[in-house]
Amino acid sequence: MTQEPQRHILVVANETVVGRKLIETLLVRAERGPISVTVLCPVNQPRQGYVVYEDTRRAAAGRRLERALSALREAGIPAHGMVVDAGPVSALRDAIAQLEPVSDEIIVSTHPVQKSGWLRKNVVDRMRSAAGDVPLEHVVAELATEDLQTNVLVIANETVVGERLLEHIRQRAARSPATFLIVCPQSDPRQGQHPEAERRLRRVLAELRAAGIDAHGQVAHPDPYTAAIHAVRDERIDEIVVSTFAGRDQSSWLRRDLVGRLRKEAGVPVEHVEVEPAEVGAVGA
């Protein structure tokens, strides 16, 4: 009896690589005949001009990839994968040109449109064009229903080292699985380097990671509202925490109604944590 040839499926996904819908889609393919799978996880890239701590993004993508590969291998599906620094369209083009065996099918997995930067940027249609004659299926993963990690955006500048904010993050991490993106708006947009902001950010990330909390961060656009909205558009953000000095007299962000504007426009829950200036000084910012 002639053995049915093995089909090769190329998967492109980032956060949704661990989604149940994607795994189930691949299991259905395996029921139809033998398959092997290559998974590409493009690392999320923020908008141009950000100072990014790439190691944490790559590490998070790598953990998700390993979970997905383990699930496929446990189901008897040969699978391997890699984290790539290119965007999803470039990653797909490179894979089509370089991967062996040649892919028989491509599956792209994203969040729903309200959560997916790829869909808002028309990435799936561009990938379909890049795929040429190779069939491409788009799978939408509803991670919110799967009890996976919540993505929490933290907007803070000097107060990022405040103990009240750190305790808020610790308590949130203890409540349910969460990963934290900490964005520190630049203090002076005229400067190319921001050593104080970077120093504070590195210190906070080191402290949170030492406590076992999944956190990464970046120095961003000097306007906190713009920085937050950019992050919401570029990432899957489920919650926002804004940290300011206490009181409108001490916080220009409060005088500009940052919290109210984000609650109106961001489309996700927004919490506000106030930090006293003395508290920041005590931490050594």
TORKOLBA-175314 format. One line per field, with one value per residue (C-alpha): residue in three letters; residue number from 1; x negated, y, z negated. Coordinates in steps of 0.02 Angstrom, whole numbers. Each point is the difference from the previous one (the first is absolute). Layout:
REM TORKOLBA-175314
code = [ala/...] $
pos = [NUM/...] $
u = [X/...] $
v = [Y/...] $
w = [Z/...] $
//
This chain:
REM TORKOLBA-175314
code = [met/thr/gln/glu/pro/gln/arg/his/ile/leu/val/val/ala/asn/glu/thr/val/val/gly/arg/lys/leu/ile/glu/thr/leu/leu/val/arg/ala/glu/arg/gly/pro/ile/ser/val/thr/val/leu/cys/pro/val/asn/gln/pro/arg/gln/gly/tyr/val/val/tyr/glu/asp/thr/arg/arg/ala/ala/ala/gly/arg/arg/leu/glu/arg/ala/leu/ser/ala/leu/arg/glu/ala/gly/ile/pro/ala/his/gly/met/val/val/asp/ala/gly/pro/val/ser/ala/leu/arg/asp/ala/ile/ala/gln/leu/glu/pro/val/ser/asp/glu/ile/ile/val/ser/thr/his/pro/val/gln/lys/ser/gly/trp/leu/arg/lys/asn/val/val/asp/arg/met/arg/ser/ala/ala/gly/asp/val/pro/leu/glu/his/val/val/ala/glu/leu/ala/thr/glu/asp/leu/gln/thr/asn/val/leu/val/ile/ala/asn/glu/thr/val/val/gly/glu/arg/leu/leu/glu/his/ile/arg/gln/arg/ala/ala/arg/ser/pro/ala/thr/phe/leu/ile/val/cys/pro/gln/ser/asp/pro/arg/gln/gly/gln/his/pro/glu/ala/glu/arg/arg/leu/arg/arg/val/leu/ala/glu/leu/arg/ala/ala/gly/ile/asp/ala/his/gly/gln/val/ala/his/pro/asp/pro/tyr/thr/ala/ala/ile/his/ala/val/arg/asp/glu/arg/ile/asp/glu/ile/val/val/ser/thr/phe/ala/gly/arg/asp/gln/ser/ser/trp/leu/arg/arg/asp/leu/val/gly/arg/leu/arg/lys/glu/ala/gly/val/pro/val/glu/his/val/glu/val/glu/pro/ala/glu/val/gly/ala/val/gly/ala] $
pos = [1/2/3/4/5/6/7/8/9/10/11/12/13/14/15/16/17/18/19/20/21/22/23/24/25/26/27/28/29/30/31/32/33/34/35/36/37/38/39/40/41/42/43/44/45/46/47/48/49/50/51/52/53/54/55/56/57/58/59/60/61/62/63/64/65/66/67/68/69/70/71/72/73/74/75/76/77/78/79/80/81/82/83/84/85/86/87/88/89/90/91/92/93/94/95/96/97/98/99/100/101/102/103/104/105/106/107/108/109/110/111/112/113/114/115/116/117/118/119/120/121/122/123/124/125/126/127/128/129/130/131/132/133/134/135/136/137/138/139/140/141/142/143/144/145/146/147/148/149/150/151/152/153/154/155/156/157/158/159/160/161/162/163/164/165/166/167/168/169/170/171/172/173/174/175/176/177/178/179/180/181/182/183/184/185/186/187/188/189/190/191/192/193/194/195/196/197/198/199/200/201/202/203/204/205/206/207/208/209/210/211/212/213/214/215/216/217/218/219/220/221/222/223/224/225/226/227/228/229/230/231/232/233/234/235/236/237/238/239/240/241/242/243/244/245/246/247/248/249/250/251/252/253/254/255/256/257/258/259/260/261/262/263/264/265/266/267/268/269/270/271/272/273/274/275/276/277/278/279/280/281/282/283/284/285] $
u = [0/-70/-25/86/-129/-29/62/-99/95/-80/77/-28/60/-60/105/135/-123/61/183/115/75/-169/-45/171/-17/-165/73/139/-132/-92/160/10/-176/-179/-68/-154/5/-121/51/-66/23/-41/-50/114/-86/57/9/-159/-99/34/-142/47/-62/4/-60/164/106/-100/5/189/22/-116/101/161/-81/-63/174/75/-132/21/189/-25/-134/108/134/-125/-30/-182/-27/-140/-8/-96/18/-41/-40/81/180/129/4/-190/-11/123/-91/-166/76/78/-168/-108/96/-15/114/102/163/162/105/-19/102/-5/71/52/106/172/-3/30/-159/-107/-131/-31/180/5/-157/71/-140/102/49/-181/-55/130/-74/-177/55/39/70/-20/170/10/129/30/45/69/-43/108/-131/110/109/-147/-60/-172/-110/73/-106/-13/-70/-82/-28/-120/-150/-86/128/-45/-117/132/37/187/-4/-114/116/149/-89/-45/180/65/-124/54/184/-10/-130/-59/-143/-46/-58/-74/-10/-98/34/-155/-28/-78/41/-143/-128/-54/-52/105/-117/105/158/-97/-83/166/77/-142/9/186/-10/-139/100/160/-88/-89/174/48/107/1/-43/-81/-11/-50/-32/132/81/-10/189/71/168/-82/-119/147/106/-148/-23/185/-8/-164/30/140/40/133/-25/-90/-79/-48/-119/-17/-53/142/112/21/-120/-142/47/10/76/148/17/15/130/-104/97/170/-54/-67/157/100/-110/-102/144/-71/9/-115/-62/-89/-138/-63/-176/-69/-160/-85/33/-92/-145/-11/-20/-146/72] $
v = [0/168/119/168/139/119/176/147/143/167/93/186/61/99/11/-112/-141/-77/24/-150/42/-11/-166/-72/56/-93/-155/-3/7/-146/-104/19/-66/13/176/88/177/147/144/177/124/178/106/149/161/168/158/79/102/-105/-67/-182/-137/-137/-140/-4/0/-142/-98/17/-53/-147/-61/8/-92/-141/-23/-13/-121/-110/-8/-52/-130/-75/-23/-93/142/32/184/124/189/159/177/125/185/43/57/-131/39/0/-157/-89/52/-60/-165/-33/31/-97/-134/-183/-90/122/43/-74/118/155/36/175/24/168/77/64/165/105/-73/-34/123/-117/16/188/14/-114/-125/-157/62/47/-173/-80/97/-53/-182/-3/-171/-75/-11/112/-18/134/-62/118/-45/60/-9/97/-156/-115/66/45/145/175/136/151/165/109/184/85/115/51/-95/-165/-34/43/-138/30/-38/-151/-70/28/-101/-139/-13/-2/-136/-104/15/-86/-35/163/74/184/123/150/157/150/157/102/148/109/-41/111/-121/-156/-90/-23/-78/42/-77/-153/-19/5/-121/-125/5/-32/-141/-83/10/-68/-142/-48/-21/-116/129/2/180/95/184/143/187/77/156/148/25/-135/-5/-25/-131/-96/7/-56/-149/-44/4/-98/-131/-101/103/-61/122/165/65/184/55/183/109/30/149/117/127/-129/-88/80/-164/24/182/-61/-129/-145/-131/64/11/-178/-66/80/-50/-156/-123/-98/22/137/7/148/-18/157/9/129/91/-50/-181/15/86/-139/-128/96/56] $
w = [0/52/-146/19/25/-145/27/-71/-84/-38/-147/-33/-170/-149/-158/71/35/-164/45/-5/170/87/-82/41/182/14/-83/130/136/-80/-1/190/26/-64/-22/-65/-65/-3/-113/21/-143/57/-149/-30/53/-71/103/65/-125/-154/-105/-17/-114/131/-113/-95/158/75/-162/-13/182/-29/-149/99/145/-110/-74/173/63/-153/27/182/-40/-138/135/108/124/48/-35/-16/1/-27/-64/137/-10/167/16/46/187/17/-107/114/158/-71/-54/169/83/-123/-93/45/28/103/-89/65/-104/-109/-156/-76/-174/-73/-135/48/93/-157/-78/154/60/148/58/-26/108/137/-33/39/173/35/-56/113/145/-50/-10/186/49/-173/-88/-154/-139/-131/-174/-132/-180/-145/-136/-121/-18/-30/-169/68/-50/-8/79/-117/63/-133/41/-120/3/-162/-104/83/-147/-130/-124/13/186/-23/-133/116/136/-123/-59/179/47/-150/46/170/137/76/97/-22/133/-91/108/-61/103/38/-113/135/183/59/-72/93/-159/-156/-129/-153/74/57/-169/-91/123/-12/-190/-3/128/-99/-161/78/90/-160/-75/144/89/191/44/142/39/110/2/112/71/-121/-4/-115/89/169/-72/-74/157/106/-115/8/189/13/-134/-76/-155/-121/-144/-30/-160/-4/-137/-46/-144/-123/37/146/-76/10/162/172/62/-117/50/180/-53/64/-98/58/182/-1/-83/140/147/-39/-6/-148/-190/-66/-180/-80/-131/-89/-70/-121/54/-162/40/166/-84/-127/138/72/167] $
//
